[in-house]
Amino acid sequence: MKKRTIAVLGMRGQLGTELATRIRTRFEAEVIGPPHQELDLAQEDQISAFMAGNQFDLLVNCTAYNQVEAAQNDPGPAFALNASAVANLAALCKKRGVYLVHFSTDYVFDGTKGSPYDEDDTPNPLNIYGLSKYAGEASLRILHSRHCIIRTSGLYGKHRSPSAKMNFVETILSRVREDQPLSVRNDLICTPTSASELADAACELMDQEAVGTFHASNSGSCSWFDFASEILRLEKISAPIRSTIGDTPTTAASRPAYSVLNTQKLERLGIRLSSWQEALARYLFERKS
């Protein structure tokens, strides 16, 4: 029997690495996915060449331009990767009959609802990054019916590509090691989500060949200040941390004040992630081993 081949774009990032590992074992599949320098998704001809030169029946897109502040000042790169590239992938996957799994963000919402967002709530992004991700979602829905869009929030994981910034957990711990002051916003509420657990949930959706939009995050919610405080508590660090509210003078992009995602649709499929506190404790334990 021929071994199944699954394409994972962005497989060297914090989510893509977790996914590639799980796909190899869960589906007993060969995973292909060239590094960014060999496949620039912003270039339509390169996407077409990759699709034409490889055979697979499932493609997972973990790539994204997620520099929120930079996108606000220069929208071009964000729309090229988060919108145009997704549209191209969708059209080519439809032509080839390939099931396409794509990741999106809580930043498609404006944060004014005041309760967890459902999948069918109307997006209203506050910043260019969120708008570019919503444009990618819309393109995918229009161009290819066999898709699965997975929205998540506050993602952190133990892997990162060389060009990527540190995740929030590592940033906090790095600042403590360097004896830098900690000032963290207490007015933005979301759900920090483990890349490891998100990868598990995504594999469950792939296994069921789920179609549509799904919210996947750890359970519960907190402010970024609460998240940082829990990191310090679990690591038994007594460094002072200051709670802040509102944008700084250097902040160009607005963030949703409350972007918690309702995961009941996912749970009805039998897929449930742990609480954000449990996921964080597990991450901190595993990073030491």
C-alpha positions as CSV (number, residue, x, y, z in Angstrom):
1,M,0.0,0.0,0.0
2,K,1.4,3.4,-1.0
3,K,2.2,5.7,1.9
4,R,0.0,8.8,2.1
5,T,1.7,12.2,1.5
6,I,0.5,15.3,3.3
7,A,1.9,18.8,2.6
8,V,2.5,21.1,5.6
9,L,3.4,24.7,4.7
10,G,5.3,26.5,7.5
11,M,6.3,23.2,9.0
12,R,9.4,24.7,10.7
13,G,7.4,27.1,12.8
14,Q,6.0,26.6,16.3
15,L,2.7,25.1,15.1
16,G,4.0,23.5,11.8
17,T,6.7,21.5,13.7
18,E,4.1,20.1,16.1
19,L,1.8,19.2,13.3
20,A,4.4,17.5,11.1
21,T,5.5,15.3,14.0
22,R,1.9,14.2,14.8
23,I,0.9,13.7,11.2
24,R,3.8,11.3,10.6
25,T,2.8,9.1,13.5
26,R,-1.0,9.5,13.5
27,F,-1.5,9.1,9.7
28,E,1.6,7.1,9.0
29,A,2.2,9.7,6.3
30,E,5.1,11.3,4.5
31,V,5.2,15.0,5.3
32,I,6.5,17.4,2.7
33,G,7.0,21.1,3.1
34,P,9.8,23.2,1.7
35,P,11.5,26.0,3.7
36,H,10.3,29.5,3.0
37,Q,13.5,30.3,0.9
38,E,12.5,27.5,-1.5
39,L,8.8,28.5,-1.7
40,D,7.7,32.1,-1.3
41,L,3.9,31.8,-1.0
42,A,3.6,35.5,-1.9
43,Q,4.6,34.4,-5.4
44,E,1.8,32.8,-7.3
45,D,4.1,31.0,-9.8
46,Q,6.0,29.4,-7.0
47,I,2.8,28.1,-5.4
48,S,1.7,26.7,-8.8
49,A,5.1,25.0,-9.3
50,F,5.0,23.4,-5.9
51,M,1.5,22.1,-6.4
52,A,2.4,20.8,-9.9
53,G,5.5,19.1,-8.8
54,N,4.1,17.2,-5.8
55,Q,1.3,14.7,-5.2
56,F,-0.7,14.9,-2.0
57,D,-4.4,14.9,-1.1
58,L,-4.2,17.1,2.0
59,L,-2.5,20.4,2.5
60,V,-2.1,22.2,5.8
61,N,-1.2,25.9,5.7
62,C,0.5,27.0,8.9
63,T,2.1,30.1,7.3
64,A,1.1,33.6,8.3
65,Y,2.4,37.1,8.4
66,N,1.8,37.9,12.1
67,Q,3.8,41.1,12.7
68,V,0.9,43.1,13.9
69,E,2.6,46.5,14.3
70,A,4.6,46.1,11.1
71,A,1.4,45.2,9.2
72,Q,-0.3,48.4,10.4
73,N,2.5,50.5,8.9
74,D,3.0,48.4,5.7
75,P,0.0,46.3,4.8
76,G,1.5,44.8,1.6
77,P,3.4,41.8,3.1
78,A,0.4,40.9,5.4
79,F,-2.1,40.8,2.5
80,A,0.4,39.0,0.2
81,L,0.8,36.1,2.6
82,N,-2.4,36.1,4.6
83,A,-4.9,36.8,1.8
84,S,-3.5,36.6,-1.8
85,A,-1.5,33.4,-1.1
86,V,-4.4,31.8,0.6
87,A,-6.6,32.6,-2.4
88,N,-4.1,31.0,-4.7
89,L,-3.8,27.9,-2.6
90,A,-7.6,27.6,-2.4
91,A,-8.0,27.8,-6.2
92,L,-5.2,25.3,-6.8
93,C,-6.5,22.9,-4.1
94,K,-10.0,23.0,-5.6
95,K,-8.5,22.2,-9.1
96,R,-6.6,19.3,-7.7
97,G,-9.3,18.0,-5.3
98,V,-7.0,18.6,-2.3
99,Y,-8.5,19.1,1.2
100,L,-7.1,22.3,2.6
101,V,-6.7,23.1,6.3
102,H,-5.9,26.7,7.2
103,F,-5.3,28.6,10.5
104,S,-6.7,31.9,11.4
105,T,-7.0,34.2,14.4
106,D,-9.2,35.7,17.1
107,Y,-8.1,39.1,15.7
108,V,-10.8,38.9,13.0
109,F,-13.1,40.1,15.8
110,D,-13.4,43.6,17.3
111,G,-13.7,42.5,20.9
112,T,-17.0,44.3,21.7
113,K,-19.3,41.3,22.1
114,G,-18.4,40.8,25.7
115,S,-18.8,37.0,25.6
116,P,-17.0,34.2,23.7
117,Y,-17.2,34.5,20.0
118,D,-19.0,31.8,18.0
119,E,-17.8,30.7,14.5
120,D,-20.7,32.5,12.8
121,D,-20.3,35.8,14.6
122,T,-19.6,38.6,12.1
123,P,-15.9,39.6,12.0
124,N,-14.9,43.2,12.3
125,P,-11.1,43.4,12.5
126,L,-9.6,46.4,14.3
127,N,-6.1,46.2,12.6
128,I,-4.5,45.4,9.3
129,Y,-3.3,42.0,10.4
130,G,-6.8,40.9,11.4
131,L,-8.2,42.3,8.2
132,S,-5.7,40.4,6.1
133,K,-6.5,37.2,7.9
134,Y,-10.2,37.7,7.5
135,A,-9.6,38.4,3.7
136,G,-7.8,35.0,3.5
137,E,-10.7,33.3,5.2
138,A,-13.2,34.9,2.9
139,S,-11.2,33.9,-0.2
140,L,-10.9,30.3,1.0
141,R,-14.7,30.0,1.6
142,I,-15.5,31.4,-1.8
143,L,-12.9,29.4,-3.8
144,H,-12.8,26.0,-2.3
145,S,-15.6,24.1,-0.5
146,R,-13.4,21.3,0.9
147,H,-11.7,23.4,3.6
148,C,-11.2,23.6,7.3
149,I,-10.5,27.0,8.9
150,I,-9.2,26.8,12.5
151,R,-9.2,30.0,14.5
152,T,-7.1,30.2,17.6
153,S,-5.7,32.8,20.0
154,G,-2.6,33.6,21.9
155,L,-0.5,30.8,20.4
156,Y,2.8,29.7,22.0
157,G,5.0,26.7,21.4
158,K,8.4,25.3,22.0
159,H,9.5,25.4,18.4
160,R,10.1,28.5,16.3
161,S,11.8,29.2,12.9
162,P,15.1,31.1,13.0
163,S,13.4,34.3,11.8
164,A,10.4,34.2,14.2
165,K,10.1,36.3,17.4
166,M,10.0,34.6,20.8
167,N,6.6,33.6,22.1
168,F,5.1,35.4,25.0
169,V,6.2,32.9,27.6
170,E,9.8,33.0,26.5
171,T,9.7,36.8,26.2
172,I,8.6,37.1,29.8
173,L,11.3,34.6,31.1
174,S,13.9,36.3,29.0
175,R,13.2,39.7,30.4
176,V,13.4,38.3,33.9
177,R,16.8,36.7,33.2
178,E,18.0,40.0,31.8
179,D,16.6,41.9,34.8
180,Q,14.4,44.0,32.6
181,P,11.2,45.6,34.0
182,L,8.0,43.8,33.3
183,S,5.0,45.9,32.2
184,V,2.0,43.8,30.8
185,R,-1.4,44.9,29.7
186,N,-4.3,44.0,31.9
187,D,-7.1,45.2,29.6
188,L,-6.9,42.6,26.8
189,I,-8.7,39.3,27.5
190,C,-8.1,36.2,25.4
191,T,-7.2,32.5,25.8
192,P,-3.5,31.6,25.5
193,T,-3.2,28.4,23.5
194,S,-0.6,25.7,23.4
195,A,0.7,24.9,19.9
196,S,1.1,21.3,21.0
197,E,-2.6,20.9,22.0
198,L,-3.8,22.9,19.0
199,A,-1.9,20.4,16.8
200,D,-3.6,17.5,18.5
201,A,-7.0,19.2,17.8
202,A,-6.1,19.9,14.2
203,C,-5.2,16.3,13.6
204,E,-8.6,15.2,15.0
205,L,-10.3,17.6,12.6
206,M,-8.2,16.2,9.7
207,D,-9.0,12.7,10.7
208,Q,-12.7,13.5,10.5
209,E,-12.2,15.6,7.3
210,A,-14.2,18.3,9.0
211,V,-15.4,21.1,6.7
212,G,-16.1,24.6,7.8
213,T,-14.8,27.0,10.5
214,F,-13.9,25.9,14.0
215,H,-12.6,27.7,17.0
216,A,-9.8,25.8,18.8
217,S,-8.1,27.2,21.9
218,N,-7.4,26.1,25.5
219,S,-10.3,26.7,27.8
220,G,-10.9,29.6,30.1
221,S,-9.6,33.2,29.7
222,C,-7.2,35.7,31.1
223,S,-5.5,39.0,30.5
224,W,-2.0,39.1,29.3
225,F,-1.1,40.4,32.8
226,D,-2.7,37.3,34.4
227,F,-0.9,35.1,31.9
228,A,2.5,36.7,32.8
229,S,1.7,36.5,36.5
230,E,0.9,32.7,36.2
231,I,4.2,32.2,34.3
232,L,6.1,33.8,37.2
233,R,4.1,31.9,39.8
234,L,4.7,28.5,38.2
235,E,8.4,29.2,37.8
236,K,8.6,30.5,41.4
237,I,10.0,33.8,40.3
238,S,9.4,36.8,42.5
239,A,10.2,39.6,40.0
240,P,7.9,42.6,40.1
241,I,5.4,43.0,37.3
242,R,3.4,46.2,36.5
243,S,-0.1,46.1,35.2
244,T,-0.8,48.5,32.4
245,I,-3.9,49.6,30.5
246,G,-4.2,51.1,27.0
247,D,-1.9,51.5,24.0
248,T,1.6,52.9,24.3
249,P,2.7,55.9,22.2
250,T,4.6,53.4,19.9
251,T,1.5,51.2,19.3
252,A,0.1,51.6,15.9
253,A,-2.4,48.7,15.8
254,S,-5.5,48.4,18.0
255,R,-6.3,45.0,19.6
256,P,-9.6,43.5,20.5
257,A,-10.3,44.0,24.2
258,Y,-12.1,40.6,24.6
259,S,-11.4,37.9,22.0
260,V,-12.2,34.7,23.7
261,L,-13.4,32.0,21.3
262,N,-16.3,29.7,22.0
263,T,-15.1,26.1,21.3
264,Q,-18.4,24.3,21.8
265,K,-18.6,23.4,18.1
266,L,-15.2,21.6,18.4
267,E,-16.3,19.9,21.6
268,R,-19.4,18.5,19.9
269,L,-17.0,16.6,17.7
270,G,-15.4,15.1,20.8
271,I,-12.4,17.4,20.7
272,R,-11.5,19.2,23.9
273,L,-8.4,21.1,24.9
274,S,-7.3,21.5,28.5
275,S,-7.4,24.8,30.5
276,W,-4.9,27.5,29.7
277,Q,-3.4,27.0,33.2
278,E,-2.9,23.3,32.7
279,A,-1.4,23.8,29.2
280,L,1.0,26.4,30.5
281,A,2.2,24.2,33.4
282,R,2.8,21.4,30.9
283,Y,4.7,23.7,28.6
284,L,7.0,24.9,31.4
285,F,7.6,21.4,32.6
286,E,8.5,20.1,29.2
287,R,10.8,22.9,28.3
288,K,13.1,21.8,31.1
289,S,13.3,18.2,30.0
